[in-house]
Structure formats: structure tokens, C-alpha cells
Amino acid sequence: MSNGFSEAEISRARRDTPGCEEVLHFNNAGASLMPETVLDATVSHLRLEARIGGYEAAGRSREAIERVYDATAALIGCDRGEIAVVENATRAWDMAFYSIPLGPGDRILTAMAEYASNYIAFLQVARKTGAKVEPVPNDEHGQLSVEVLREMVDESVRLIAITHVPTNGGLVNPAAEVGEVAREAGILYLLDACQSIGQVPINVGTIGCDMLSATGRKYLRGPRGTGFLHVRRDVLEDLEPPFLDLHAAEWTGKESFEIRRDARRFENWETNFAGKVGLGVAVDYALGWGLEAIWERVRTLAEDLRALLGDLPGVEVRDLGAERCGIVTFTVEGHAARDVSRRLSTGGINTSVSAPSSTLLDMEDRNLDALVRASVHYYNTEEEVSRFCETLERSL
Ligand SMILES: Cc1ncc(COP(=O)(O)O)c(C=O)c1O
């Protein structure tokens, strides 16, 4: 065994991933390389649509399309009726957030490393309704302070909405401890699991969240343009989606309609069926490896990378948190993040850049400009970690 995976399993994971022959891909937090099986299932459905017609293909592939609900439910430990499949994590999160009734003086508590799109939505709703958004300060590890959160909670708090793993680093916020506070106080809890899903084992019962948003293309290795929302059965019917159509609701009379009782009230009728098929296969593929094994390997590889980067002159690793995941961020003295990423790309290495405006509160708090983001997955290797650092050193 090597960090959750045997050597043979790593070889198989790479054989399953055609992109491994093309690039050194450390941009798994951007979009992972799809395994062949996901690609095949997605493309096969598109081909079927072209051959027999889109509606007819949906009928014939019904089982494969429906599989995505069972697979995602198994992944996070909920019921298939508590899942809505949508086009990305942002839409999943929005559909939940904009369903929550808020008024003047209502407080939303969030985290310092909150994602820009979520924060913009908070600000928009605050502007319209008179609700207030308040970030909870970090603790000494740089993660959300559960102690301060507990002190901030009172009867005016309507929502706790935090990001599990932020876009700009390895931090893993203490989601389950936050869930305990939310449950004790009876406050709605929305978790953005966009960056954690597929690398961190997630059970919504253990975490205690009411709603969870996720994307398909990142650590789940699904096709782009896919995502899902989980909403707990007990709160489902209290949340009226901001948009309704004939899939989310039924038109029952001249003056009446009835909203669906399951989480598909957050979906709409027309959708990417090939993407749904592909996402279902991607989730099953991840479940096949096991999330505990994936988590162990991803964390180990990321720690190896942090250790090697830390030895390079001028390089500073910037990840916060008591527990750190597969996302490694760093700066290089005297070199802009974009330049570093571009030079790595010339050497066949994929990374991305985290811009300050994507996590404004956190980046301003730490007085940081852009960061280079290198995000590893289980199919990456120790050899790639070494090659990455050698290429980086040579390119400076
Ligand atoms: C923390 C976080 N939340 C949400 C999103 C948005 O996800 P999507 O692009 O699938 O809408 C991202 C994307 O990078 C993210 O990092």
C-alpha cells in the first residue's frame, strides 16, 4: 500500500485516465482529467441522441440518467429524493440560498475564505432585504473559529453558510463542528462543498448540514457543466425555489400550481442528459476507489508537495488550516503568480492562479496578491511531485 492506494492501483488509475499521457495535471481543483469510462458514457449518450433523437435517447438511457441520483446520494449519505442535479455548484448553491426567506435584521454568518459568487449573493440579498452578512473570524490555524461562531449565534441568525474547502488553498473548514453549532441553535446550515466533494469523505448526517452544493468537474472527475444540490427532507418543503417551471412544479388550475415535494423542485426541465449520465459514472468510479483511500492519498501527495516547495528558495506555501487537502497554494518571491503558472505550462504542467477577488476577505486579511494553485489527485504520482518542483526551480 502506498498512501491509501497500492502501486498497482495507481497504475490502473493512470491507465484509466488518458490525459495522464499528455500532461502533468495539477489543476484538479480547476477540472480533473476525466477517466475513460466517464468520457465513454458521456459521449455514447451524445451519439445516441444524434442517432435516434434527444427525447428518445433520454427514454432509452433512463436507468443511466437516474443512476446519478442514487450515486450522489450514496456518496454523501442521503436519500435520492434529497438530490437535485443542476449545471454547476454555483447554480446549486444559488437555488438553495435564494429560497431562504430573509428580512431586515436577519443575520447570515459565513467564513473568511468564502467564495466570491456566494458573497456577492449575500450582498445582493442584504441590499434588497436589510439582512446582514457577517464573516466569522478564523482561529489560530486559519480556519473558521467554532468558538467565535458559537458566541456570534443568537436568535437573529437565520443562516450559517460556509465553504468547506476554499478556492484558494488547502484549508478544510471544520464543517461538522459548525454543524453541531447550527443544530444546537436550530439554524439553517448551507455548506459549499464544491472543492471538497470527491477528495474529502462527506456524510451530510455527520456534518449536520441542511443543504450542500457540489460540482462535477473538479475532484469528482465528471464532465464540465454538471453539479448537484442536496437539501435535507425536513427543510425541503419550507424552501420555495426562486424559479419554478413545469418540472419543478405542476400547473394544476387557472390560478394554481403545486411545487414538487422532492429536491427536484430546484431543477429545471431542460438539462444536459449526457452530463447527468457522465456524472453518475464519475461518482460510481470514485465510490469504487473509496473516498477514505482517495482522501489519504490526496493528502499525502499534497503534503509531499508542500514539503518540497518549502525547500525551494523564494517559494512560500500559503495553505491555512489544521487539516489540509489536495490543494497547494504558493507564492514565489519576485515572480507574479500568472508568470509562474505560464512557465510551468510551457513545461507541460497544468496549474491555475487564484485571483484576490475570488476570496477577497481572506486575501485582503493576509495581504496577498494572486497565488499559484497546484492541486493534486490520487492518480498523480510522487514522481510528478518531484518533476513539478524541478521544473519550477529551473523556470525561475
Ligand atoms: C468554493 C467554491 N464554490 C463554488 C464554486 C463554483 O463552482 P462552479 O464553477 O461549479 O459553479 C467554486 C469554483 O471554483 C469554488 O471554488
Ligand as a Chemical Component Dictionary entry (heavy atoms), coordinates in Angstrom:
data_LIG
# 
_chem_comp.id                   LIG 
_chem_comp.type                 NON-POLYMER 
_chem_comp.pdbx_formal_charge   0 
_chem_comp.three_letter_code    LIG 
# 
loop_
_chem_comp_atom.comp_id 
_chem_comp_atom.atom_id 
_chem_comp_atom.alt_atom_id 
_chem_comp_atom.type_symbol 
_chem_comp_atom.charge 
_chem_comp_atom.model_Cartn_x 
_chem_comp_atom.model_Cartn_y 
_chem_comp_atom.model_Cartn_z 
_chem_comp_atom.pdbx_ordinal 
LIG C1 C1 C 0 -15.522 27.266 -3.170  1  
LIG C2 C2 C 0 -16.190 27.298 -4.492  2  
LIG N1 N1 N 0 -17.517 27.382 -4.553  3  
LIG C3 C3 C 0 -18.182 27.414 -5.729  4  
LIG C4 C4 C 0 -17.500 27.384 -6.918  5  
LIG C5 C5 C 0 -18.279 27.455 -8.188  6  
LIG O1 O1 O 0 -18.393 26.204 -8.767  7  
LIG P1 P1 P 0 -18.981 26.042 -10.246 8  
LIG O2 O2 O 0 -17.956 26.639 -11.149 9  
LIG O3 O3 O 0 -19.180 24.586 -10.439 10 
LIG O4 O4 O 0 -20.248 26.803 -10.285 11 
LIG C6 C6 C 0 -16.110 27.298 -6.919  12 
LIG C7 C7 C 0 -15.375 27.243 -8.197  13 
LIG O5 O5 O 0 -14.192 27.306 -8.286  14 
LIG C8 C8 C 0 -15.436 27.255 -5.670  15 
LIG O6 O6 O 0 -14.108 27.192 -5.615  16 
# 
loop_
_chem_comp_bond.comp_id 
_chem_comp_bond.atom_id_1 
_chem_comp_bond.atom_id_2 
_chem_comp_bond.value_order 
_chem_comp_bond.pdbx_ordinal 
LIG C1 C2 SING 1  
LIG C2 N1 SING 2  
LIG C2 C8 DOUB 3  
LIG N1 C3 DOUB 4  
LIG C3 C4 SING 5  
LIG C4 C5 SING 6  
LIG C4 C6 DOUB 7  
LIG C5 O1 SING 8  
LIG O1 P1 SING 9  
LIG P1 O2 DOUB 10 
LIG P1 O3 SING 11 
LIG P1 O4 SING 12 
LIG C6 C7 SING 13 
LIG C6 C8 SING 14 
LIG C7 O5 DOUB 15 
LIG C8 O6 SING 16 
# 
